[in-house]
Amino acid sequence: MKLLGIESSSLVASVAVVTEDVVTAEYTVNFKKTHSQTLLPMIDEIVSMLELDLGEIDAIAVAGGPGSFTGLRIGSATAKGLGLALGKPLIHVPTLEAMAYNLWGSRDLICPIMDARRSQVYTGLYHVHRDVEVVRDQCPMDIHELMDILDDRGEPVIFLGDGVAVYRKTIEEEIHVPCGFAPAHSSRQRAASVAALGIEYYQKGLTVTAAGFAPDYLRKSQAEREREEQYGQVDG
């Protein structure tokens, strides 16, 4: 079993090849460049370094959202193009579930948070001690509401994601259960986690055609919201 993983849901651009239970290669960049500049060159570099024929892969696992609308579209277009050219299926891996998978083996509740602005985060709750258990499915949520939910659950929790840098002070001031924050090597999106979790999805038959793949944005883009507000004001 050999999967190509693509992660482009945030500022992080990451690609990986996972063969069975081994990360054969991973290339991750967390820098201010558009994914249209980074993803294909990164895939080309991995292919060259591994002397890999992409026709050998079984499927392409993609972080399917939520996240940056532009990033998700670029990652989706890249994966769909490769899938169509290679005749390979795609695997839609929820972004936040793959992030939680970074901390597989932890006994604490895992809470990835991605900054969605206006005091909102994309979040979900997971147990990953032995298998991935979705405690609360990924959704947009007010950060203060999330603190109340976590307090009500009463479990120790580990936070990760780019939302930590934005809301860490709020978390530390408002949460009343024991909490911690993931270290640098596991605190952001990783294509290796997308691909490794994708293998589990593949074995369960959870694949889609390249033509049928679509990201899960969870909410409308800022441009769509602003347009609706504008037309609403005009109509009023």
Secondary structure, DSSP 8 states (H G I E B T S, - for coil): -EEEEEE-SSSEEEEEEEETTEEEEEEEEESSS-HHHHHHHHHHHHHHHHT--GGG-SEEEEE--SS-HHHHHHHHHHHHHHHHHHT--EEEE-HHHHHHHTTTT--SEEEEEEEEETTEEEEEEEE-SSS-EEEEEEEEEEHHHHHHHHHHHT--EEEESTHHHHHHHHHHHH--S-EEE--GGGSS--HHHHHHHHHHHHHTT--B-TTT-----SS--HHHHHHHHHHHHHH-
